[in-house]
Amino acid sequence: MTGHANADVKQAVRDRYARAAEGSGCCEPTCCGSEPETELKPDEISRTIGYSEEGLAHVPEDANLGLGCGNPTAIASLTPGQTVLDLGSGAGIDCFLAAVQVGSECRVIGVDMTHEMIDKARANAENGSYDNVEFRLGEIEALPVADATVDVIVSNCVLNLSRRKDKGVGRGVARTKARGARGGLRHGLRSTGTNGTRGQRGGCRCVPTDVPRAVPAAASGRGVR
């Protein structure tokens, strides 16, 4: 893919998530092939992909937009005392769930490339009094995070949207991980069609046609898990 085409894809993704942050939903009806009134609500989508009722009840209401494809915090084995980095943090749902697991004295950092999502996530953090959660504007291929400062990295399908998994994302993951940090990159991944087709459980995922679907093991530096 040329640099110009890659920029076009990235802008298309940014535009869709900006609309989602502003309340327009993840897709237009023509994208998902159904009428808006037939779409599942965010909580309904989230329950089908691994989020618990208890977890959803304890995050700010506007943090759950129903855009994920799994619950990375459910498989990350987070423990108190860890610093967590969320790649493509959206409105903050996974950051807030992680913050509960690592404790109020620890730190959770969310990175997202969409201004509207960052604004929404920061408002959610303030409204929910999550003082240990911080959201930073940036791209996952060039993480705005200091070297060797993160214990666990999570992501919710965002790796599928990057064309630079090895040289961009993989190197950033390796750079930011603290010495002795356990494990590799933990991310939610569910197979869906392209052009916003539905996943097998009904969740709507809209991405441009030529966004890659597979995630190579090298993306984490030690293997994606």
Residue frames as qw, qx, qy, qz and C-alpha x, y, z in Angstrom:
[[0.000, 0.888, 0.459, 0.000, 0.00, 0.00, 0.00],
 [0.396, 0.503, -0.035, 0.767, 1.36, 3.43, -0.93],
 [0.215, -0.161, -0.476, 0.838, 1.80, 6.17, 1.64],
 [0.308, -0.064, -0.137, -0.939, -1.09, 8.11, 0.13],
 [0.639, -0.238, -0.615, -0.397, -3.44, 5.10, 0.20],
 [0.507, -0.221, -0.703, 0.448, -2.42, 4.29, 3.77],
 [0.009, -0.072, -0.278, 0.958, -3.21, 7.87, 4.81],
 [0.485, -0.150, -0.368, -0.779, -6.63, 7.57, 3.15],
 [0.643, -0.272, -0.715, -0.043, -7.42, 4.40, 5.09],
 [0.362, -0.186, -0.569, 0.715, -6.27, 5.96, 8.35],
 [0.179, -0.011, 0.054, -0.982, -8.42, 9.03, 7.74],
 [0.585, -0.223, -0.552, -0.551, -11.44, 6.87, 6.92],
 [0.584, -0.289, -0.709, 0.271, -11.00, 5.00, 10.21],
 [0.190, -0.123, -0.374, 0.899, -10.53, 8.25, 12.12],
 [0.334, -0.129, -0.217, -0.908, -13.69, 9.73, 10.56],
 [0.629, -0.301, -0.651, -0.299, -15.83, 6.72, 11.48],
 [0.539, -0.318, -0.626, 0.466, -14.67, 6.68, 15.08],
 [0.034, 0.007, -0.157, 0.987, -15.12, 10.42, 15.35],
 [0.498, -0.254, -0.375, -0.739, -18.75, 9.98, 14.34],
 [0.664, -0.318, -0.676, 0.045, -19.13, 7.19, 16.88],
 [0.367, -0.155, -0.480, 0.782, -17.70, 9.42, 19.61],
 [0.167, -0.023, 0.002, -0.986, -20.16, 12.13, 18.70],
 [0.478, 0.192, 0.640, -0.570, -23.10, 9.76, 19.04],
 [0.580, 0.398, -0.333, -0.628, -23.69, 8.79, 15.44],
 [0.950, -0.021, 0.279, -0.143, -23.08, 5.11, 16.12],
 [0.541, -0.393, 0.614, 0.419, -20.39, 2.89, 14.65],
 [0.289, 0.097, 0.757, 0.578, -21.93, 2.64, 11.20],
 [0.448, 0.209, -0.116, -0.862, -24.38, 4.02, 8.76],
 [0.809, 0.156, 0.425, -0.376, -27.29, 1.71, 7.78],
 [0.763, 0.584, -0.229, -0.156, -25.78, 1.12, 4.33],
 [0.113, 0.629, -0.754, 0.152, -22.53, 0.03, 5.92],
 [0.327, -0.179, 0.872, -0.316, -24.01, -2.75, 8.01],
 [0.265, -0.082, -0.821, -0.500, -26.81, -3.64, 5.65],
 [0.256, -0.530, -0.799, 0.124, -29.61, -3.05, 8.15],
 [0.146, -0.799, -0.223, -0.539, -31.83, -0.34, 9.48],
 [0.078, 0.490, -0.519, 0.695, -30.68, 1.60, 12.57],
 [0.656, -0.381, 0.211, -0.616, -33.56, 0.41, 14.72],
 [0.972, -0.015, -0.218, -0.081, -32.43, -3.20, 14.30],
 [0.458, 0.515, -0.562, 0.457, -28.95, -2.54, 15.68],
 [0.696, -0.436, -0.506, 0.266, -28.04, -3.85, 19.10],
 [0.242, -0.949, 0.075, -0.187, -27.42, -1.36, 21.89],
 [0.258, 0.688, -0.613, 0.290, -23.84, -0.97, 23.18],
 [0.489, -0.400, 0.665, -0.398, -24.48, -2.94, 26.37],
 [0.922, 0.177, 0.236, -0.249, -26.09, -5.77, 24.38],
 [0.696, 0.617, -0.351, 0.107, -23.12, -5.93, 22.03],
 [0.011, 0.660, -0.653, 0.370, -20.64, -5.82, 24.90],
 [0.723, -0.255, 0.531, -0.362, -22.32, -8.68, 26.76],
 [0.940, 0.319, 0.058, -0.108, -22.08, -10.90, 23.68],
 [0.645, 0.611, -0.360, 0.286, -18.31, -10.35, 23.36],
 [0.703, 0.007, -0.550, 0.450, -17.23, -11.03, 26.92],
 [0.034, -0.374, 0.336, -0.864, -18.06, -8.09, 29.17],
 [0.246, -0.349, -0.863, 0.270, -19.88, -8.86, 32.39],
 [0.224, -0.806, -0.442, -0.323, -22.97, -7.15, 33.73],
 [0.576, -0.708, -0.173, 0.371, -21.02, -6.18, 36.84],
 [0.518, -0.146, 0.220, 0.813, -18.18, -4.65, 34.86],
 [0.113, 0.506, 0.469, 0.715, -20.48, -2.67, 32.60],
 [0.360, -0.819, -0.435, -0.102, -22.38, -1.36, 35.62],
 [0.567, -0.683, -0.059, 0.457, -19.25, 0.16, 37.09],
 [0.439, 0.006, 0.300, 0.847, -17.91, 2.14, 34.12],
 [0.193, 0.425, 0.087, -0.880, -19.16, 5.57, 33.04],
 [0.649, 0.492, 0.524, -0.248, -22.21, 5.17, 30.82],
 [0.496, 0.826, -0.120, -0.237, -20.66, 7.01, 27.88],
 [0.231, -0.614, 0.726, 0.204, -17.51, 4.85, 27.99],
 [0.494, 0.080, 0.859, 0.110, -19.21, 1.89, 26.33],
 [0.405, 0.485, -0.226, -0.742, -19.90, 2.52, 22.65],
 [0.864, 0.189, 0.432, -0.174, -20.18, -1.14, 21.67],
 [0.490, 0.776, -0.341, -0.205, -17.24, -0.90, 19.27],
 [0.257, -0.562, 0.786, 0.015, -15.02, -3.71, 20.51],
 [0.767, 0.183, -0.530, -0.312, -14.71, -7.34, 19.49],
 [0.751, -0.154, -0.594, 0.243, -13.80, -8.79, 22.87],
 [0.462, -0.870, 0.033, -0.166, -12.89, -7.93, 26.45],
 [0.611, 0.491, -0.492, 0.379, -9.08, -7.76, 26.71],
 [0.217, -0.564, 0.530, -0.595, -9.12, -7.02, 30.44],
 [0.898, -0.201, 0.145, -0.364, -10.82, -10.37, 31.04],
 [0.968, 0.158, -0.079, 0.179, -7.81, -12.28, 29.66],
 [0.342, 0.763, -0.344, 0.426, -4.94, -9.98, 30.63],
 [0.777, -0.333, -0.434, 0.310, -4.61, -11.31, 34.21],
 [0.096, 0.707, -0.180, 0.677, -4.09, -7.83, 35.60],
 [0.653, -0.430, -0.513, 0.354, -2.91, -7.51, 39.20],
 [0.245, -0.963, -0.096, 0.067, -2.56, -4.60, 41.63],
 [0.508, -0.643, 0.303, 0.486, 0.58, -2.56, 41.15],
 [0.585, 0.183, 0.558, 0.560, 0.78, -2.74, 37.37],
 [0.162, 0.560, -0.116, -0.804, 0.91, 0.07, 34.84],
 [0.563, 0.390, 0.721, 0.103, -1.38, -0.66, 31.88],
 [0.082, 0.387, -0.349, -0.849, -1.35, 0.77, 28.36],
 [0.574, 0.482, 0.642, -0.162, -4.44, 0.48, 26.12],
 [0.177, -0.160, 0.551, 0.799, -3.83, 0.84, 22.38],
 [0.243, -0.282, -0.584, -0.722, -6.80, 2.49, 20.69],
 [0.056, -0.164, -0.774, 0.609, -8.63, 3.28, 23.92],
 [0.150, -0.548, -0.665, -0.484, -11.75, 4.84, 22.40],
 [0.364, -0.712, -0.103, -0.592, -14.13, 6.23, 24.99],
 [0.082, -0.584, 0.629, -0.507, -12.22, 4.47, 27.76],
 [0.878, -0.275, -0.085, -0.383, -14.16, 1.34, 28.72],
 [0.905, 0.048, -0.344, 0.245, -11.14, -0.99, 28.91],
 [0.280, 0.456, -0.416, 0.735, -9.03, 1.61, 30.69],
 [0.494, -0.471, 0.221, -0.697, -11.66, 2.03, 33.40],
 [0.960, -0.172, -0.148, -0.163, -12.03, -1.73, 33.84],
 [0.740, 0.261, -0.401, 0.473, -8.25, -2.05, 34.06],
 [0.017, -0.569, 0.343, -0.747, -8.05, 0.75, 36.62],
 [0.773, -0.436, 0.082, -0.453, -10.31, -1.17, 38.97],
 [0.978, -0.013, -0.181, 0.098, -8.11, -4.26, 38.69],
 [0.641, 0.325, -0.326, 0.615, -4.71, -2.60, 39.20],
 [0.459, -0.597, -0.451, 0.478, -5.83, -0.28, 41.99],
 [0.061, 0.976, 0.207, 0.040, -6.12, 3.46, 42.51],
 [0.422, -0.767, 0.309, 0.371, -2.41, 3.86, 43.25],
 [0.578, -0.036, 0.629, 0.519, -1.45, 2.52, 39.83],
 [0.175, 0.553, -0.205, -0.788, -1.62, 4.02, 36.38],
 [0.597, 0.405, 0.676, 0.148, -3.59, 3.30, 33.23],
 [0.011, 0.506, -0.301, -0.808, -2.78, 5.08, 29.96],
 [0.626, 0.526, 0.576, -0.018, -5.08, 5.10, 26.94],
 [0.137, -0.391, 0.436, 0.799, -3.85, 6.13, 23.49],
 [0.509, 0.596, 0.621, -0.011, -6.19, 6.99, 20.63],
 [0.355, 0.018, 0.370, 0.858, -5.69, 8.85, 17.35],
 [0.051, -0.642, -0.574, -0.506, -9.16, 10.43, 17.26],
 [0.029, 0.256, -0.288, 0.922, -9.55, 13.83, 18.94],
 [0.600, -0.347, -0.168, -0.701, -13.24, 13.27, 19.56],
 [0.841, -0.222, -0.493, 0.027, -12.60, 9.96, 21.32],
 [0.478, 0.080, -0.472, 0.736, -9.90, 11.49, 23.51],
 [0.222, -0.313, 0.117, -0.916, -12.22, 14.32, 24.52],
 [0.764, -0.318, -0.297, -0.477, -14.99, 11.86, 25.35],
 [0.795, -0.102, -0.529, 0.279, -12.69, 9.56, 27.31],
 [0.274, 0.182, -0.409, 0.851, -11.25, 12.42, 29.35],
 [0.460, -0.337, 0.002, -0.821, -14.75, 13.63, 30.19],
 [0.851, -0.244, -0.418, -0.206, -15.69, 10.09, 31.25],
 [0.637, 0.030, -0.537, 0.553, -12.61, 9.87, 33.48],
 [0.019, -0.249, 0.287, -0.925, -13.46, 13.17, 35.13],
 [0.642, -0.299, -0.152, -0.690, -17.11, 12.27, 35.61],
 [0.901, -0.194, -0.382, -0.062, -16.18, 8.89, 37.07],
 [0.408, -0.834, 0.350, -0.124, -13.36, 10.27, 39.26],
 [0.957, 0.066, 0.048, 0.278, -10.75, 8.01, 37.67],
 [0.132, -0.946, 0.260, 0.139, -7.72, 10.00, 38.78],
 [0.534, -0.447, 0.656, 0.292, -5.29, 7.25, 37.82],
 [0.647, 0.418, 0.583, 0.259, -6.45, 7.02, 34.19],
 [0.031, -0.662, 0.220, 0.716, -4.89, 9.26, 31.54],
 [0.705, 0.540, 0.450, 0.096, -5.77, 9.57, 27.86],
 [0.245, -0.575, 0.375, 0.685, -3.24, 10.71, 25.27],
 [0.669, 0.684, 0.044, -0.288, -3.74, 11.66, 21.64],
 [0.105, -0.606, 0.725, 0.311, -1.45, 9.65, 19.38],
 [0.810, 0.306, -0.365, -0.342, -1.08, 6.76, 16.97],
 [0.907, -0.332, 0.255, -0.032, -0.25, 3.21, 17.98],
 [0.841, 0.385, -0.030, 0.379, 2.61, 3.17, 15.45],
 [0.339, 0.462, -0.286, 0.768, 4.25, 6.09, 17.30],
 [0.542, -0.632, -0.551, 0.060, 3.20, 5.73, 20.92],
 [0.008, -0.751, 0.192, -0.632, 3.38, 8.89, 23.09],
 [0.840, -0.537, -0.017, -0.080, 4.66, 6.81, 26.01],
 [0.095, -0.804, 0.584, -0.051, 8.11, 6.80, 27.64],
 [0.600, 0.323, -0.732, -0.003, 10.48, 3.85, 27.31],
 [0.472, 0.003, -0.823, 0.315, 10.25, 0.93, 29.74],
 [0.221, -0.161, 0.388, -0.880, 7.30, 2.29, 31.73],
 [0.745, -0.036, -0.119, -0.655, 4.47, -0.19, 31.04],
 [0.399, -0.249, 0.860, -0.196, 3.81, -3.60, 32.60],
 [0.434, 0.332, 0.837, 0.037, 0.88, -4.80, 30.50],
 [0.191, 0.258, -0.331, -0.887, -0.42, -3.69, 27.11],
 [0.421, 0.400, 0.800, -0.154, -3.97, -4.39, 25.95],
 [0.187, 0.222, -0.380, -0.878, -5.88, -3.61, 22.80],
 [0.544, 0.359, 0.661, -0.372, -9.39, -4.26, 21.52],
 [0.675, 0.516, 0.506, 0.150, -9.08, -5.14, 17.81],
 [0.133, 0.935, -0.099, -0.314, -7.27, -1.93, 16.96],
 [0.418, -0.431, 0.671, 0.436, -4.24, -3.85, 15.66],
 [0.568, 0.425, 0.679, 0.189, -6.40, -4.91, 12.73],
 [0.281, 0.932, 0.221, -0.063, -6.45, -1.30, 11.58],
 [0.211, -0.824, 0.406, 0.334, -2.68, -0.87, 11.35],
 [0.829, 0.535, -0.157, 0.028, -0.55, -1.60, 8.30],
 [0.323, 0.654, -0.568, 0.382, 2.66, -1.27, 10.34],
 [0.855, -0.477, -0.095, -0.181, 2.27, -4.03, 12.90],
 [0.886, -0.061, -0.142, 0.437, 5.90, -5.16, 12.92],
 [0.496, 0.267, -0.087, 0.822, 7.96, -2.02, 12.36],
 [0.184, -0.556, -0.017, -0.811, 5.50, 0.39, 13.92],
 [0.728, -0.524, -0.045, -0.440, 3.34, -1.21, 16.59],
 [0.934, -0.120, -0.271, 0.198, 5.70, -4.06, 17.45],
 [0.520, 0.296, -0.305, 0.741, 8.67, -1.80, 18.07],
 [0.257, -0.567, 0.108, -0.775, 6.59, 0.59, 20.12],
 [0.861, -0.417, -0.162, -0.240, 5.31, -2.25, 22.29],
 [0.851, -0.007, -0.285, 0.441, 8.84, -3.54, 22.87],
 [0.289, 0.454, -0.210, 0.816, 10.11, -0.04, 23.64],
 [0.396, -0.563, 0.072, -0.722, 7.47, 0.87, 26.21],
 [0.875, -0.332, -0.341, -0.088, 7.46, -2.40, 28.14],
 [0.362, -0.798, 0.435, -0.209, 9.27, -2.26, 31.45],
 [0.337, 0.423, -0.837, 0.085, 12.18, -4.61, 32.04],
 [0.042, -0.017, 0.933, -0.356, 10.88, -7.86, 33.44],
 [0.589, 0.150, 0.123, -0.784, 7.31, -7.14, 32.36],
 [0.453, 0.041, 0.890, -0.004, 5.45, -10.40, 31.86],
 [0.530, 0.553, 0.638, -0.075, 3.69, -11.48, 28.75],
 [0.269, 0.089, 0.460, 0.841, 3.19, -9.78, 25.44],
 [0.302, 0.010, -0.109, -0.947, 0.45, -7.80, 23.83],
 [0.170, 0.329, 0.910, -0.187, -3.01, -8.98, 24.80],
 [0.261, 0.170, -0.210, -0.927, -5.81, -8.02, 22.47],
 [0.623, 0.335, 0.589, -0.390, -9.37, -8.85, 21.56],
 [0.139, 0.318, -0.668, -0.659, -9.77, -10.34, 18.10],
 [0.593, 0.334, 0.683, -0.265, -12.92, -11.61, 16.43],
 [0.239, 0.032, 0.692, 0.680, -13.28, -12.37, 12.77],
 [0.408, 0.652, 0.412, -0.488, -15.80, -10.26, 10.88],
 [0.614, 0.544, 0.417, 0.391, -16.33, -9.45, 7.26],
 [0.308, -0.090, 0.080, 0.944, -15.15, -6.25, 5.66],
 [0.135, -0.346, -0.364, -0.855, -17.16, -3.15, 4.84],
 [0.363, -0.199, 0.379, -0.828, -18.90, -3.24, 8.21],
 [0.675, -0.140, -0.628, -0.361, -20.46, -6.66, 7.93],
 [0.683, -0.567, 0.167, -0.429, -21.78, -8.28, 11.06],
 [0.025, 0.386, -0.899, 0.206, -19.85, -10.62, 13.29],
 [0.396, -0.175, -0.883, -0.181, -21.44, -13.93, 14.15],
 [0.216, -0.448, -0.730, 0.470, -22.94, -12.49, 17.35],
 [0.078, 0.835, 0.527, 0.136, -24.49, -9.47, 15.74],
 [0.311, -0.732, -0.023, 0.605, -22.05, -6.72, 16.67],
 [0.545, 0.815, 0.152, 0.126, -21.47, -4.13, 13.99],
 [0.564, -0.505, 0.253, 0.602, -17.87, -3.40, 13.09],
 [0.540, 0.827, 0.153, 0.016, -17.19, -0.84, 10.37],
 [0.435, -0.581, 0.413, 0.550, -13.76, -0.60, 8.78],
 [0.445, 0.646, -0.355, -0.509, -12.62, 0.14, 5.23],
 [0.958, 0.229, -0.065, -0.159, -12.42, -2.83, 2.87],
 [0.726, 0.476, -0.403, 0.290, -8.65, -2.94, 2.61],
 [0.354, -0.692, 0.499, -0.383, -7.88, -2.85, 6.32],
 [0.426, 0.261, -0.865, 0.032, -5.95, -6.03, 7.19],
 [0.792, -0.407, -0.160, -0.426, -7.71, -8.70, 9.27],
 [0.903, -0.116, -0.330, 0.249, -4.79, -10.81, 10.49],
 [0.282, -0.901, 0.300, -0.138, -2.38, -9.94, 13.30],
 [0.727, 0.377, -0.530, 0.218, 1.17, -11.38, 12.99],
 [0.794, -0.470, -0.302, 0.241, 2.80, -12.88, 16.06],
 [0.568, 0.116, -0.133, 0.804, 5.68, -10.41, 15.76],
 [0.102, -0.764, -0.224, -0.597, 3.38, -7.53, 16.63],
 [0.627, -0.767, -0.092, -0.102, 4.05, -7.90, 20.32],
 [0.060, 0.770, -0.610, 0.181, 7.78, -8.39, 20.18],
 [0.215, -0.291, 0.909, -0.206, 7.29, -11.75, 21.93],
 [0.126, -0.224, -0.927, -0.273, 4.15, -13.03, 20.26],
 [0.440, -0.257, -0.054, -0.859, 0.57, -11.85, 20.35],
 [0.168, -0.142, -0.949, 0.225, -1.47, -13.63, 23.02]]
